[in-house]
Amino acid sequence: MKVFVFPAAGALAACAALAASPKDQQAAAQQIVAAGDRTPRDRELDSHRKPVQMLTFFGTSPGMRVGEVGAGGGYSTELFARSVGPSGKVFAEDTPNWDGPGLQKAWERRLSGPAMKNTVHFVRQWDEPFPPEVKDLDAVYSVAVYHDAVAEKGDTARMNQAIFKALKRGGVYAIIDNSAKRGSGRADCEKLHRIDEQAVRDEVTKAGFRVAGEDSFLRNDKDTRDWNADPGVNKTHDQDRFAIKFVKP
């Protein structure tokens, strides 16, 4: 299996990632997901989280400096940490609303492992997800949490502006979330844990980003989008989800 190893952090690594073919990016992602020291619990989540497709679409690669908003229990964060490797860095944010004893223990376990020695986890509000010293990032990822920022009364305009500021020119802002009905805007964020895809596009581009791509690996055309997609309620995880990649010009 051929895996690209990029020689330098930051911009050089990001440029190399863009130059790699989708086939090579997928091969690298498959190797990350197949790592023998991943936990059984994380492996159970793979079937519906589709990490190979996610990492390939996001373009995460060795040497990158990436941020994650709403990292939760760290499932995606650990995949990002493994992808960027020892020469990269991951900055993972959670809000005080998620800062319970269970989450703290989960992060203690993750951060104690060798795969996440390159990761910093902190608790901050949605509006200013990263401290001032976190800047010149190659990418920021938001995985099924944009609707949470809305539901928890975060100022997503400020959040998007802060992410724009933290990214270097050409940096990627990639978002996955649960689809609400078209035209519903933000109405279902709290009740159904969903958001209208167009609302996200409008808000993020208003902050200065442009759309760089999208993917259908989490789509489900049979989803009626009128039921609660919260993982604590939805045990089948078969909601329609959109994946959009934005870029800072």
Buried (B, 14 or more C-beta within 10 A) or exposed (E): EEBBEBEEBBBEBBEBBEEBEEEBBBBBBBBBBEEEEBEEEBEEBBEBBBBBBBBBBBBBBBBBBBBBBBBBBBBBBBBBBBBBBEBBBBBBBBBEBBEEEEBEEBBEEBBEBEBBEBBBBEBBBBBBBBEEEBEEBBBBBBBBBBBBBBBBEBBBEBBBBBBBBBBBEBBBBBBBBBBBBEEBBBBBBBEBBBBBBBBBBEBBEEBEBEEBEBBEEBBEEEBEBEEBBBBEEBEEBEBBBBBBBBBBE
